[in-house]
């Protein structure tokens, strides 16, 4: 009885194992607060006003360049790959041998003819194709300004519809020179881009195999 109970407990522990889902290492945190402004003495009568590292010239566009600034990533990811292979090998060989008619003690013996042949042929074909398309937008936050001026950005978007929730996360390194008007940049110009989309809810649960089914599929010997 104890053995039966022990086997049942092991079955439950094995079946309740969490499904290992691949994850994308999106840089965290996905947001950052602006650097606090250091109070300085007011200088009257001058155009330049020191503001502790957050000063912006009067006639300069407000492009993202400080920690806490936001910019919009235009996601335009498209990957397409095709691989096709074909092999063909063929080999044929033949052998013919014959002996003339001979006489032995006045008796004629007919010649012997021998003919053999072999043939081998091998054909192999393989083809693989992948086509992925991902479009959309997400607004991210500058979380770090690198020493060369590039911006480390990260952001997260959550959308809940009914009983389902979709989460979109993005991170990467942006060169300020690629930022267009309106603080937008294409995802194809983001270095170390990491994009992840996940869903939670009834649809995600319907696509997940139950723990008991996973156990029988993994350990059942038949």
RAKAHU-V448954 format. One record per pair of residues at least 6 apart in sequence whose C-alpha atoms are under 6 Angstrom apart, sorted by sequence separation. I is the first residue (numbers start at 1). GAP is how many residues later the second one is. If there is no record, write none. Layout:
BEGIN
i=I gap=GAP
i=I gap=GAP
END
This chain:
BEGIN
i=102 gap=6
i=145 gap=6
i=159 gap=6
i=179 gap=6
i=102 gap=7
i=159 gap=7
i=101 gap=8
i=144 gap=8
i=158 gap=8
i=101 gap=9
i=143 gap=9
i=158 gap=9
i=101 gap=10
i=142 gap=10
i=143 gap=10
i=157 gap=10
i=100 gap=11
i=142 gap=11
i=157 gap=11
i=99 gap=12
i=141 gap=12
i=156 gap=12
i=99 gap=13
i=141 gap=13
i=156 gap=13
i=38 gap=14
i=98 gap=14
i=140 gap=14
i=141 gap=14
i=155 gap=14
i=37 gap=15
i=98 gap=15
i=140 gap=15
i=155 gap=15
i=97 gap=16
i=98 gap=16
i=154 gap=16
i=174 gap=16
i=97 gap=17
i=154 gap=17
i=173 gap=17
i=96 gap=18
i=153 gap=18
i=172 gap=18
i=173 gap=18
i=96 gap=19
i=153 gap=19
i=172 gap=19
i=95 gap=20
i=152 gap=20
i=172 gap=20
i=95 gap=21
i=152 gap=21
i=172 gap=21
i=94 gap=22
i=95 gap=22
i=151 gap=22
i=171 gap=22
i=94 gap=23
i=151 gap=23
i=171 gap=23
i=93 gap=24
i=150 gap=24
i=170 gap=24
i=93 gap=25
i=150 gap=25
i=170 gap=25
i=92 gap=26
i=169 gap=26
i=92 gap=27
i=169 gap=27
i=91 gap=28
i=168 gap=28
i=91 gap=29
i=168 gap=29
i=90 gap=30
i=167 gap=30
i=90 gap=31
i=167 gap=31
i=89 gap=32
i=166 gap=32
i=34 gap=33
i=89 gap=33
i=166 gap=33
i=34 gap=34
i=88 gap=34
i=165 gap=34
i=33 gap=35
i=88 gap=35
i=165 gap=35
i=32 gap=36
i=87 gap=36
i=164 gap=36
i=87 gap=37
i=164 gap=37
i=86 gap=38
i=163 gap=38
i=86 gap=39
i=85 gap=40
i=85 gap=41
i=84 gap=42
i=84 gap=43
i=83 gap=44
i=83 gap=45
i=82 gap=46
i=82 gap=47
i=81 gap=48
i=81 gap=49
i=80 gap=50
i=80 gap=51
i=79 gap=52
i=79 gap=53
i=78 gap=54
i=78 gap=55
i=77 gap=56
i=77 gap=57
i=76 gap=59
i=75 gap=60
i=75 gap=61
i=75 gap=62
i=74 gap=63
i=73 gap=64
i=73 gap=65
i=72 gap=66
i=73 gap=66
i=72 gap=67
i=71 gap=68
i=71 gap=69
i=70 gap=70
i=70 gap=71
i=69 gap=72
i=68 gap=73
i=69 gap=73
i=68 gap=74
i=67 gap=75
i=67 gap=76
i=67 gap=77
i=31 gap=110
i=32 gap=111
i=73 gap=111
i=71 gap=112
i=72 gap=112
i=73 gap=112
i=74 gap=112
i=75 gap=112
i=71 gap=113
i=73 gap=113
i=74 gap=113
i=73 gap=114
i=63 gap=120
i=30 gap=124
i=30 gap=125
i=27 gap=144
i=26 gap=145
i=26 gap=168
i=16 gap=195
i=15 gap=196
i=15 gap=197
i=15 gap=200
END
